Amino acid sequence: MDSQPTIRTQISLTPSIKKAIEAKKRLTGESLSAYLRKAALIRLAGEEEEEKELKRLANSFVGAGKWKKTHPNWGNKKSAQKWLERLRNEWK
């Protein structure tokens, strides 16, 4: 976990969310602040992993990343445009 000193902040919770958190934190013995800090860290880590996964997906998409160098029609903008026009003409 983050070992830096904490900074006081304020959040608003609905009564049902507060009640659910209170029930969970009683089982762990954590304070409300500790529980919410942990929840924030979990969310941040999840979003960071999702961003990495989206970048991996984008780099593996057709025309991106490694295939751009090896595909015969994606070497430069002009050849890619000609390839795209041929594909579109096939659908006419």
KAVEN-V204523 format. One record per residue. N is the residue number from 1. PSI is psi in radians with two decimals (999 if undefined). D_LAST is the distance of its C-alpha to the last C-alpha in whole Angstrom. Layout:
n=N psi=PSI d_last=D_LAST
n=N psi=PSI d_last=D_LAST
//
This chain:
n=1 psi=2.94 d_last=58
n=2 psi=2.18 d_last=59
n=3 psi=0.12 d_last=62
n=4 psi=2.75 d_last=63
n=5 psi=2.60 d_last=65
n=6 psi=2.74 d_last=63
n=7 psi=2.27 d_last=63
n=8 psi=2.39 d_last=63
n=9 psi=3.09 d_last=61
n=10 psi=2.40 d_last=60
n=11 psi=2.80 d_last=57
n=12 psi=2.30 d_last=57
n=13 psi=2.58 d_last=57
n=14 psi=2.73 d_last=56
n=15 psi=-0.66 d_last=59
n=16 psi=-0.66 d_last=57
n=17 psi=-0.77 d_last=56
n=18 psi=-0.74 d_last=59
n=19 psi=-0.75 d_last=61
n=20 psi=-0.74 d_last=58
n=21 psi=-0.76 d_last=59
n=22 psi=-0.73 d_last=63
n=23 psi=-0.75 d_last=62
n=24 psi=-0.77 d_last=60
n=25 psi=-0.45 d_last=63
n=26 psi=-0.62 d_last=66
n=27 psi=-0.57 d_last=65
n=28 psi=-0.32 d_last=64
n=29 psi=0.17 d_last=67
n=30 psi=2.73 d_last=65
n=31 psi=2.87 d_last=65
n=32 psi=-0.76 d_last=63
n=33 psi=-0.79 d_last=62
n=34 psi=-0.73 d_last=62
n=35 psi=-0.80 d_last=59
n=36 psi=-0.60 d_last=57
n=37 psi=-0.78 d_last=57
n=38 psi=-0.75 d_last=56
n=39 psi=-0.72 d_last=53
n=40 psi=-0.74 d_last=52
n=41 psi=-0.70 d_last=52
n=42 psi=-0.76 d_last=50
n=43 psi=-0.77 d_last=48
n=44 psi=-0.76 d_last=47
n=45 psi=-0.73 d_last=47
n=46 psi=-0.74 d_last=44
n=47 psi=-0.63 d_last=42
n=48 psi=-0.76 d_last=43
n=49 psi=-0.69 d_last=42
n=50 psi=-0.71 d_last=39
n=51 psi=-0.74 d_last=38
n=52 psi=-0.74 d_last=38
n=53 psi=-0.70 d_last=36
n=54 psi=-0.66 d_last=33
n=55 psi=-0.71 d_last=34
n=56 psi=-0.73 d_last=34
n=57 psi=-0.79 d_last=31
n=58 psi=-0.67 d_last=29
n=59 psi=-0.37 d_last=30
n=60 psi=-0.05 d_last=29
n=61 psi=2.62 d_last=25
n=62 psi=2.24 d_last=22
n=63 psi=-0.09 d_last=23
n=64 psi=2.89 d_last=26
n=65 psi=-2.36 d_last=30
n=66 psi=-0.60 d_last=31
n=67 psi=-0.46 d_last=27
n=68 psi=-0.58 d_last=27
n=69 psi=-0.41 d_last=29
n=70 psi=-0.35 d_last=28
n=71 psi=2.32 d_last=24
n=72 psi=-0.34 d_last=23
n=73 psi=0.06 d_last=21
n=74 psi=0.28 d_last=22
n=75 psi=-0.60 d_last=26
n=76 psi=3.02 d_last=25
n=77 psi=-0.71 d_last=23
n=78 psi=-0.79 d_last=22
n=79 psi=-0.62 d_last=21
n=80 psi=-0.69 d_last=19
n=81 psi=-0.74 d_last=17
n=82 psi=-0.74 d_last=16
n=83 psi=-0.77 d_last=15
n=84 psi=-0.74 d_last=13
n=85 psi=-0.71 d_last=11
n=86 psi=-0.76 d_last=10
n=87 psi=-0.77 d_last=9
n=88 psi=-0.67 d_last=7
n=89 psi=-0.55 d_last=5
n=90 psi=-0.45 d_last=6
n=91 psi=-0.07 d_last=4
n=92 psi=999 d_last=0
//
